[in-house]
Amino acid sequence: MTVPVTVARPLSDVLRGYVALTKPRIIELLLVTTIPTMVVAANGIPSLWLVLATLVGGTLAAGGANAFNMVIDRDIDAVMERTKSRPLVTGVMTPRAAALFATGLEVLAFVTLAVWVNALSAWLALAAAAFYVVVYTIILKRRSKQNIVIGGAAGAVPVLIGWAAVTNSLGWTPFLLFLVIFIWTPPHFWALAVRYRDDYEAAHVPMMPVVASLRRTTLEILVYSVLMWALTMLIGPSAHLGWVYAVSATVLGGLFTFYAFRLYSHARNDRADVAEAMRLFHYSITYLSALFILMAVDVIVRYH
């Protein structure tokens, strides 16, 4: 691996580099699932202070895990077109500085959640970060085509944190919410991996589109999409949600499955329709955000 030379840079560039280490766009998606989960757990609007403390703690924990991920994967990032401008590749800071930054974020996250929320949410956040760094990044990513399937569990933990923050407990409903995001992750990420298949192949990362035919990959995307749709229909009865959520889950899930089927129907053994893959990828982000926001709307409409 070519080690980038770290040179003196303007403070603004360094600060932007540290922010980039946390992968803010990924954190945004995690937080948009946490707040609605808290609304459902509270059967209304939870304390704004509790929401703020949970979001700050969750952001710090996710940011620290993402920063550790960049430290470990800096050799891969240097090879891939999509990631070659990341701060550790360009030399904005040293790996040691990034690792210290990540450690600091994790400590602050645990303290924030333990002091201002509760111990259960703090341990869940720490467990999710450890799982993402150790199980996904270190153990699975470079070795198994199931890397994102198993590793995706880390990205589903924020709903457990949100639920625990309100109730100081877990149960069937948060487990279902966890499963929905867990099952959502493979079709979401594999759709993007279809677009960047050559990148992952060059970096020797065994993402599904690299190690399996695109026909097989898109079939699995479709299967996961149908399973996810079915799981979302169980949340309504479990959380005692009403018609707003029922209609939303039906329509949004139907569209997700439709896009997945289109991708599958356009796939061949050695190639897939990249435009269809990116259409599914972008919709998957809209889907998850809309599903959880409308879940919260259902609660607010019925209880206020």
N, C-alpha and C positions, 0 to 999 in steps of 0.2 A: 504493500500500500504506500502511495506517495503521501508523505506527511506535509500538510500545508504549512507555510511559513506564517507565523502570527506576527503582524506588524502593527505599529501604533496607528490607531484610527481615531477619527473624531468621536467624541463621547456619544453623540446621537446615533452613530452607526453601531457602537458597542451596545447601547441600550436596546436598539432595535434587534440586535443579534440575540440578546438574552430573552427578549420577548418571543422571538421566533423559535427559540429552544423549546418553549412550552407548547408549541403548535396551537395557537389560539383558535383556529377555525374548528379543530376537533373539540376543543373545550366548549365552544359555543353549543355544539350539538349535544354534548353531555348535559349541559346546564338546562337546555330547553326540555329535557326529559325529567330533570330533577324537580323543578318548580311545580309542574302539573301533578307529579306524583305526591308532592306535599299537600297540594289542594285536595286530592282524592283521599289521602290519609286523614286529613283534618275534617273532611266533609264540609269544607268551606275555605275561607281565607285564613291561613295560619299567621302567626305573629310575624310581622315584617322583620323584626330583629332576628327571629329564628331563621327566616328565609335568607337574610343577608349573611348571617354567620355560616349557614350551611353552604351557601354558594361560594363564599370566600374560602372556606376550608376545602371544599370540593375542587375549586379552581387550583388552589395551591398543590393539592395532592396529584391531580391530573397533570399539571404543569411540570411537577418534579419527575413524574414517571416518564413523560414525553422527553424531558431533557436527558434523563438517563438513557432512553432509547436512542437518542441522537449520538450520545457519546459512544455507545456500543456499536452502532450501525454506521459510523462515519466512513468506514471503508466501502460499504455498499452505497451509501449516499453519493460518494465521489464518482461512482461508476454510472449511476442512473441519471438520465437526462432530467427527470422530474425533480430530483433532490440535490443536484450538484451545486445549487446556490445556497444551501443551508450553511449556517454560520460556522460549524466546525470544519466544513469542507473548504470554505473560503478563508479560514484562519482569523475570524473575528475575535475568537478567544481560544484558549488552550483547552484540551480535554479535561485537564485537572480543574481548571476554573469552572468549566461547565458541570463537572461532577460535584464540586463543592456547592455550586448554585442549586443543583438538583437536590442535594442532601438538605440544604437549608430550607427549601420549599417543603420537603416532606416533614421536617421537624415542625415548621410553622403550621402546616396543615393539621398534624396530629394535635398540637397544643390548642389550636383554634377550635377544632371540633370537640375535643375532650372538655375544654373549659366552658365554652359558650353553647354547645349543643348537648352531646352526651357521649359517653365512652363507647357505646355500640357503634355509632356513626364514625367515630375516630378510628376504631379498629377495622371497620369495613373499608374505609378509605385507604388505610395502610396496607391491608391485605390485597386490595385491587391493584395498588401501585406495585407491590412485590410480585404479584402474579403477572402483570404486564411486562415487567422488566426481566424477571427470572424465567418464568415458564414460556412466555411468548417470545421475547426478544433473544434471550440467551439459548434456551433449549430447543424451541420449536421452529423458529422462523427460517433457519438455514438448513433444517433437517427433515421437515415433514410437510407434505402437501395439506395436512390438516392444521397447519399453523394458525391461520386466521379463524378457523372454526373453533378450536379450543381457546386460543388466545383472546377471542372476542368476548369471552366471559368478563374480562376486566372492564370493557366498555359498557357492560350491562349493570355493573355494581352501583353506579350513581342513583339508580331508582331505589335500590335497597337503602342507600345512605339517606335519601330524601324521606323514605317511609320511616326509617328508624329515627330520624331527627324529630319527627312529629309524635310518634307513638312509643319510642324507646323499645320497640319490639319488631318482629318480622312475622309474616304469615303467608297464607295462600295467595292473596292478591299481589303483594310485592314480588312473590316468586313468579307469578304469571307475567308480570311486567318485565322482570328480569329475562324470562324465557323469550319474550317477544323480541327484545333487543338482541339477545344472544342468537336467535335464529335469523334476525334481520341482517346481521353483520356479514355473513358469507355472500349473499347475493349483492349486497351493497359494495363490498370490497372486490369481489371477483369481477363485477362489471367494470370497475376501474382497472383491474389487473388485465382484463382483455385489451384495454386501450394501451397499457404499458407492458404488454407481454414481452417485447424484445428487451426492455429495460431489466425486467426481473431475470430473464434468461442470461443476459450479459453479466448480471451480478450473482448468478448461480443461486438464486432464491427460488425454492420449489413451490411457487404459487400454483394453484390449480391449472390456470391456462398454460403454464409452462410444461407441466409434467403429464397433463392429460389432453386429449383432443378437445378442441373448442366445442365440438358437438356434445361431448360428455360434460364439459364445464357448464355449458348453458342449460343442459338438462338438470344438473344439480341446482343451478340457480332457480330454475322453475320449481323444482320439488321443494326447496327451502321457502320459496315465496308462498306456495300453497299452504304449507305447514304454518308459516307465520300468520297468514290470513285466518286460518282456523283458530289459532291460539288467541288472536285478538277478539274473537267472538266469545271466548270464555271469560274475558275480563269484565264485560258488562254485568253478567249475573253475579260474579264474585264480588265486585265492588259496588253492586247495587246502583249501577249507572242506568240512565234512561235512554230515550229515543235519540237524543242528539248524538250520543256516542255510538249507538247501534247503527244509525244511518251512516255516520262518518266512517266507522270501521269497515262497514260493508262496501261502501263506494271506494274508499281509499285503497283497501286491500284488493278489490276487484281490478282497479287500475294498475296496481303493482304487478299483479299476476298477468294482466294483459301485456304489459311491457316486457315481462320476463318471457312470456310465450312468444312474443314477436322476436326477441333476441334468439330464442331457441330455434324458431322456424327459419331464421335467416342464417343459422350457423352451418358450417360444413366442417369436415375433419380438420382441415388445416387453416381455416380462416373463419372469421366472424365479422358481422357488420359492426364496425367500430362506432358508427353513429348511433346504432341501436343500443350498444353497450353504454355509451355515455348518456343517452336519453334515460336509460334505467338508473344509472348512477345518480344523475341529478334529481330524478324524481324520487329516488329512495331517501334523499335528504329532506325533500319537501314532505314526503310521506310521514316520516318519523316525527317531524316537527308538528305537522298538522294533526296527526293522530293524538299526540299527547296534549297539545293545546286544546283541541276540541273535547278531550276527556275532562280537562279542567273546566271548560265552558259548560259542559253538562252538569257538573256539580254546582257551579255558581248559579246557573239558571234554575235549578231545582230547589236550592236551599236559600235563595235570596229573592 
